[in-house]
Amino acid sequence: MMKKYIFCLFLFLINIYSAQVNFTGIPNPDSNASGADQVMMYITNTSEATGVKGFGLPAVETDSDLPYTGASAPSTRIEALRGMLLFVKNTGQTMVFDGLVWSKAFEVESDNISRFQINSVATTSGSAVLPINSLIDKPNFLADPLRLKTNVATTGANLNRLYIRQSGLYRINLNLNFTGPAGSFSNRLGASLYVNDVLRCQLLENTVNYDGTNRKINLDFSVYAVQGQYISLETISEIGGTTSYTVTNNSYVTVEKVL
């Protein structure tokens, strides 16, 4: 009876071991790995105590470089490749293959925050509609996962609009930089928020002189918007009239979908 138990335990241990992946020490990793190998690799340093360590994914330049897409897409699921991961450099996304199609696994930036640069605009009347640049520049944190400016015209009225793709509560942060004559900043400056060209709210703040030439204000709006509506923003002066200033292109708007 005891022999039977020992035999069963032996089989159990074999099954566990066969499911493991063992990493062994390689004295000189560079001589045992090819830079052309499209495999997940362990990244280490000759000094394990201080070196940076982690796993690196094989990468492609663009979505179109992913295998098994377009004319090469499989007609039936490839079970052996289910769960394969590839990093796409120009989007900053990691894609996972389920044996039929690719989908987003995870990405570097949050998928509920879009951030845009504001084009420079000058006013002599104290107010100016803010032109919102649709440029995507992920190294400088300009991205549009909410698709507020995706497929939107870059000229005319659409330049000033953020189109809502999903109904919900949005937080909108305006970081505005100004230049202008000293008298422009003796009163508060701020912004108006419009939904479908209807004024929703206005905020005014004292500007902060942070380098002797440029002044800055930071404003936060919260608004509930419905799919298909658009948001636009306008700078305002507390007194209006002949107040002159320029909003520089070192200004940004950040939109976060909260709910």
Contacts in CASP RR format, 6 or more apart in sequence:
PFRMAT RR
TARGET T0000
AUTHOR 0000-0000-0000
METHOD contacts of the structure
MODEL  1
MMKKYIFCLFLFLINIYSAQVNFTGIPNPDSNASGADQVMMYITNTSEAT
GVKGFGLPAVETDSDLPYTGASAPSTRIEALRGMLLFVKNTGQTMVFDGL
VWSKAFEVESDNISRFQINSVATTSGSAVLPINSLIDKPNFLADPLRLKT
NVATTGANLNRLYIRQSGLYRINLNLNFTGPAGSFSNRLGASLYVNDVLR
CQLLENTVNYDGTNRKINLDFSVYAVQGQYISLETISEIGGTTSYTVTNN
SYVTVEKVL
23 42 0 8 1.000
26 32 0 8 1.000
29 44 0 8 1.000
33 41 0 8 1.000
38 58 0 8 1.000
39 58 0 8 1.000
40 55 0 8 1.000
40 56 0 8 1.000
40 57 0 8 1.000
40 58 0 8 1.000
40 85 0 8 1.000
41 55 0 8 1.000
41 56 0 8 1.000
42 53 0 8 1.000
42 54 0 8 1.000
42 55 0 8 1.000
42 56 0 8 1.000
43 52 0 8 1.000
43 53 0 8 1.000
43 54 0 8 1.000
43 55 0 8 1.000
43 56 0 8 1.000
44 51 0 8 1.000
44 53 0 8 1.000
44 54 0 8 1.000
45 51 0 8 1.000
45 52 0 8 1.000
45 53 0 8 1.000
57 85 0 8 1.000
57 86 0 8 1.000
57 87 0 8 1.000
57 94 0 8 1.000
58 86 0 8 1.000
58 87 0 8 1.000
59 86 0 8 1.000
59 87 0 8 1.000
59 88 0 8 1.000
59 89 0 8 1.000
60 66 0 8 1.000
60 86 0 8 1.000
60 87 0 8 1.000
60 88 0 8 1.000
60 89 0 8 1.000
61 88 0 8 1.000
61 89 0 8 1.000
61 90 0 8 1.000
62 88 0 8 1.000
62 89 0 8 1.000
62 90 0 8 1.000
62 91 0 8 1.000
63 69 0 8 1.000
63 88 0 8 1.000
63 91 0 8 1.000
63 95 0 8 1.000
63 102 0 8 1.000
65 88 0 8 1.000
66 86 0 8 1.000
66 88 0 8 1.000
66 95 0 8 1.000
66 97 0 8 1.000
66 102 0 8 1.000
68 74 0 8 1.000
68 78 0 8 1.000
68 81 0 8 1.000
68 97 0 8 1.000
68 99 0 8 1.000
68 102 0 8 1.000
69 102 0 8 1.000
73 100 0 8 1.000
73 101 0 8 1.000
74 99 0 8 1.000
74 100 0 8 1.000
76 100 0 8 1.000
77 98 0 8 1.000
77 99 0 8 1.000
77 100 0 8 1.000
78 99 0 8 1.000
78 100 0 8 1.000
79 99 0 8 1.000
81 97 0 8 1.000
81 99 0 8 1.000
82 97 0 8 1.000
82 98 0 8 1.000
82 99 0 8 1.000
83 96 0 8 1.000
83 97 0 8 1.000
83 98 0 8 1.000
83 99 0 8 1.000
84 96 0 8 1.000
84 97 0 8 1.000
84 99 0 8 1.000
85 94 0 8 1.000
85 95 0 8 1.000
85 96 0 8 1.000
85 97 0 8 1.000
85 105 0 8 1.000
86 94 0 8 1.000
86 95 0 8 1.000
86 97 0 8 1.000
86 102 0 8 1.000
87 93 0 8 1.000
87 94 0 8 1.000
87 95 0 8 1.000
88 94 0 8 1.000
88 95 0 8 1.000
91 107 0 8 1.000
92 107 0 8 1.000
92 108 0 8 1.000
92 109 0 8 1.000
92 138 0 8 1.000
93 104 0 8 1.000
93 105 0 8 1.000
93 106 0 8 1.000
93 107 0 8 1.000
93 108 0 8 1.000
94 104 0 8 1.000
94 105 0 8 1.000
94 106 0 8 1.000
94 107 0 8 1.000
95 102 0 8 1.000
95 103 0 8 1.000
95 104 0 8 1.000
95 105 0 8 1.000
96 102 0 8 1.000
96 103 0 8 1.000
96 104 0 8 1.000
96 105 0 8 1.000
107 145 0 8 1.000
108 138 0 8 1.000
109 138 0 8 1.000
109 141 0 8 1.000
109 143 0 8 1.000
109 145 0 8 1.000
110 145 0 8 1.000
111 145 0 8 1.000
112 145 0 8 1.000
112 146 0 8 1.000
112 256 0 8 1.000
112 257 0 8 1.000
113 143 0 8 1.000
113 145 0 8 1.000
113 146 0 8 1.000
113 254 0 8 1.000
113 255 0 8 1.000
113 256 0 8 1.000
113 257 0 8 1.000
114 143 0 8 1.000
114 144 0 8 1.000
114 145 0 8 1.000
114 146 0 8 1.000
114 147 0 8 1.000
114 148 0 8 1.000
114 149 0 8 1.000
114 162 0 8 1.000
114 254 0 8 1.000
114 255 0 8 1.000
115 141 0 8 1.000
115 142 0 8 1.000
115 143 0 8 1.000
115 252 0 8 1.000
115 253 0 8 1.000
115 254 0 8 1.000
115 255 0 8 1.000
116 132 0 8 1.000
116 133 0 8 1.000
116 134 0 8 1.000
116 135 0 8 1.000
116 142 0 8 1.000
116 144 0 8 1.000
116 148 0 8 1.000
116 149 0 8 1.000
116 162 0 8 1.000
116 252 0 8 1.000
116 253 0 8 1.000
116 254 0 8 1.000
117 132 0 8 1.000
117 133 0 8 1.000
117 135 0 8 1.000
117 137 0 8 1.000
117 142 0 8 1.000
117 249 0 8 1.000
117 251 0 8 1.000
117 252 0 8 1.000
118 130 0 8 1.000
118 131 0 8 1.000
118 132 0 8 1.000
118 133 0 8 1.000
118 176 0 8 1.000
118 247 0 8 1.000
118 249 0 8 1.000
118 251 0 8 1.000
118 252 0 8 1.000
118 253 0 8 1.000
119 131 0 8 1.000
119 132 0 8 1.000
119 133 0 8 1.000
119 159 0 8 1.000
119 249 0 8 1.000
120 246 0 8 1.000
120 247 0 8 1.000
120 248 0 8 1.000
120 249 0 8 1.000
121 128 0 8 1.000
121 129 0 8 1.000
121 130 0 8 1.000
121 131 0 8 1.000
121 235 0 8 1.000
121 246 0 8 1.000
121 247 0 8 1.000
122 128 0 8 1.000
122 244 0 8 1.000
122 245 0 8 1.000
122 246 0 8 1.000
122 247 0 8 1.000
123 235 0 8 1.000
123 243 0 8 1.000
123 244 0 8 1.000
123 245 0 8 1.000
123 246 0 8 1.000
124 242 0 8 1.000
124 243 0 8 1.000
124 244 0 8 1.000
125 240 0 8 1.000
125 241 0 8 1.000
125 242 0 8 1.000
125 243 0 8 1.000
126 235 0 8 1.000
126 236 0 8 1.000
126 237 0 8 1.000
126 240 0 8 1.000
126 241 0 8 1.000
126 242 0 8 1.000
126 243 0 8 1.000
126 244 0 8 1.000
126 245 0 8 1.000
127 192 0 8 1.000
127 234 0 8 1.000
127 235 0 8 1.000
127 236 0 8 1.000
127 237 0 8 1.000
127 240 0 8 1.000
128 234 0 8 1.000
128 235 0 8 1.000
128 247 0 8 1.000
129 160 0 8 1.000
129 232 0 8 1.000
129 233 0 8 1.000
129 234 0 8 1.000
130 160 0 8 1.000
130 191 0 8 1.000
130 232 0 8 1.000
130 233 0 8 1.000
130 234 0 8 1.000
130 235 0 8 1.000
130 247 0 8 1.000
130 251 0 8 1.000
130 253 0 8 1.000
131 159 0 8 1.000
131 160 0 8 1.000
132 149 0 8 1.000
132 159 0 8 1.000
132 160 0 8 1.000
132 161 0 8 1.000
132 162 0 8 1.000
132 233 0 8 1.000
132 253 0 8 1.000
133 249 0 8 1.000
134 144 0 8 1.000
134 149 0 8 1.000
134 150 0 8 1.000
134 152 0 8 1.000
134 154 0 8 1.000
135 142 0 8 1.000
136 142 0 8 1.000
136 143 0 8 1.000
136 144 0 8 1.000
144 150 0 8 1.000
146 165 0 8 1.000
146 166 0 8 1.000
146 255 0 8 1.000
146 257 0 8 1.000
147 163 0 8 1.000
147 165 0 8 1.000
148 162 0 8 1.000
148 163 0 8 1.000
148 164 0 8 1.000
148 165 0 8 1.000
148 255 0 8 1.000
149 162 0 8 1.000
149 163 0 8 1.000
152 158 0 8 1.000
152 161 0 8 1.000
152 163 0 8 1.000
153 159 0 8 1.000
160 232 0 8 1.000
160 233 0 8 1.000
161 230 0 8 1.000
161 231 0 8 1.000
161 232 0 8 1.000
162 230 0 8 1.000
162 231 0 8 1.000
162 232 0 8 1.000
162 253 0 8 1.000
162 255 0 8 1.000
163 228 0 8 1.000
163 229 0 8 1.000
163 230 0 8 1.000
164 170 0 8 1.000
164 225 0 8 1.000
164 226 0 8 1.000
164 227 0 8 1.000
164 228 0 8 1.000
164 229 0 8 1.000
164 230 0 8 1.000
164 231 0 8 1.000
165 227 0 8 1.000
165 228 0 8 1.000
166 227 0 8 1.000
166 257 0 8 1.000
167 224 0 8 1.000
167 225 0 8 1.000
167 226 0 8 1.000
167 227 0 8 1.000
168 224 0 8 1.000
168 225 0 8 1.000
168 226 0 8 1.000
168 257 0 8 1.000
168 258 0 8 1.000
168 259 0 8 1.000
169 222 0 8 1.000
169 223 0 8 1.000
169 224 0 8 1.000
169 257 0 8 1.000
169 258 0 8 1.000
169 259 0 8 1.000
170 222 0 8 1.000
170 223 0 8 1.000
170 224 0 8 1.000
170 225 0 8 1.000
170 231 0 8 1.000
170 255 0 8 1.000
170 256 0 8 1.000
170 257 0 8 1.000
170 258 0 8 1.000
171 220 0 8 1.000
171 221 0 8 1.000
171 222 0 8 1.000
171 255 0 8 1.000
171 256 0 8 1.000
171 258 0 8 1.000
172 193 0 8 1.000
172 220 0 8 1.000
172 221 0 8 1.000
172 222 0 8 1.000
172 223 0 8 1.000
172 231 0 8 1.000
172 233 0 8 1.000
172 253 0 8 1.000
172 254 0 8 1.000
172 255 0 8 1.000
172 256 0 8 1.000
173 218 0 8 1.000
173 219 0 8 1.000
173 220 0 8 1.000
173 221 0 8 1.000
173 253 0 8 1.000
173 254 0 8 1.000
173 255 0 8 1.000
173 256 0 8 1.000
174 191 0 8 1.000
174 217 0 8 1.000
174 218 0 8 1.000
174 219 0 8 1.000
174 220 0 8 1.000
174 221 0 8 1.000
174 233 0 8 1.000
174 251 0 8 1.000
174 252 0 8 1.000
174 253 0 8 1.000
175 216 0 8 1.000
175 218 0 8 1.000
175 251 0 8 1.000
175 252 0 8 1.000
175 253 0 8 1.000
175 254 0 8 1.000
176 189 0 8 1.000
176 190 0 8 1.000
176 191 0 8 1.000
176 216 0 8 1.000
176 217 0 8 1.000
176 218 0 8 1.000
176 219 0 8 1.000
176 235 0 8 1.000
176 247 0 8 1.000
176 251 0 8 1.000
177 214 0 8 1.000
177 215 0 8 1.000
177 216 0 8 1.000
177 247 0 8 1.000
177 248 0 8 1.000
177 250 0 8 1.000
177 251 0 8 1.000
178 184 0 8 1.000
178 185 0 8 1.000
178 189 0 8 1.000
178 207 0 8 1.000
178 214 0 8 1.000
178 215 0 8 1.000
178 216 0 8 1.000
178 217 0 8 1.000
178 245 0 8 1.000
178 246 0 8 1.000
178 247 0 8 1.000
178 248 0 8 1.000
179 213 0 8 1.000
179 214 0 8 1.000
179 215 0 8 1.000
179 245 0 8 1.000
179 246 0 8 1.000
179 248 0 8 1.000
180 244 0 8 1.000
180 245 0 8 1.000
180 246 0 8 1.000
181 244 0 8 1.000
181 245 0 8 1.000
184 237 0 8 1.000
184 243 0 8 1.000
184 244 0 8 1.000
184 245 0 8 1.000
185 207 0 8 1.000
185 209 0 8 1.000
185 215 0 8 1.000
185 245 0 8 1.000
187 237 0 8 1.000
187 238 0 8 1.000
187 239 0 8 1.000
187 243 0 8 1.000
188 204 0 8 1.000
188 205 0 8 1.000
188 206 0 8 1.000
188 207 0 8 1.000
188 237 0 8 1.000
188 238 0 8 1.000
189 204 0 8 1.000
189 205 0 8 1.000
189 207 0 8 1.000
189 217 0 8 1.000
189 235 0 8 1.000
189 236 0 8 1.000
189 237 0 8 1.000
189 238 0 8 1.000
189 245 0 8 1.000
190 202 0 8 1.000
190 203 0 8 1.000
190 204 0 8 1.000
190 205 0 8 1.000
190 217 0 8 1.000
190 219 0 8 1.000
190 235 0 8 1.000
190 236 0 8 1.000
190 237 0 8 1.000
191 202 0 8 1.000
191 203 0 8 1.000
191 219 0 8 1.000
191 221 0 8 1.000
191 233 0 8 1.000
191 234 0 8 1.000
191 235 0 8 1.000
191 236 0 8 1.000
192 199 0 8 1.000
192 201 0 8 1.000
192 202 0 8 1.000
192 233 0 8 1.000
192 234 0 8 1.000
192 236 0 8 1.000
193 199 0 8 1.000
193 200 0 8 1.000
193 201 0 8 1.000
193 202 0 8 1.000
193 221 0 8 1.000
193 223 0 8 1.000
193 231 0 8 1.000
193 232 0 8 1.000
193 233 0 8 1.000
194 200 0 8 1.000
194 231 0 8 1.000
194 232 0 8 1.000
194 233 0 8 1.000
194 234 0 8 1.000
195 223 0 8 1.000
195 225 0 8 1.000
195 229 0 8 1.000
195 230 0 8 1.000
195 231 0 8 1.000
196 229 0 8 1.000
196 230 0 8 1.000
197 232 0 8 1.000
200 221 0 8 1.000
200 223 0 8 1.000
201 221 0 8 1.000
201 223 0 8 1.000
202 236 0 8 1.000
203 219 0 8 1.000
203 220 0 8 1.000
203 221 0 8 1.000
204 236 0 8 1.000
204 238 0 8 1.000
205 217 0 8 1.000
205 218 0 8 1.000
205 219 0 8 1.000
206 217 0 8 1.000
207 215 0 8 1.000
207 216 0 8 1.000
207 217 0 8 1.000
208 215 0 8 1.000
208 216 0 8 1.000
208 217 0 8 1.000
209 215 0 8 1.000
210 216 0 8 1.000
214 248 0 8 1.000
214 250 0 8 1.000
222 258 0 8 1.000
223 231 0 8 1.000
225 231 0 8 1.000
233 253 0 8 1.000
235 247 0 8 1.000
237 243 0 8 1.000
237 245 0 8 1.000
END
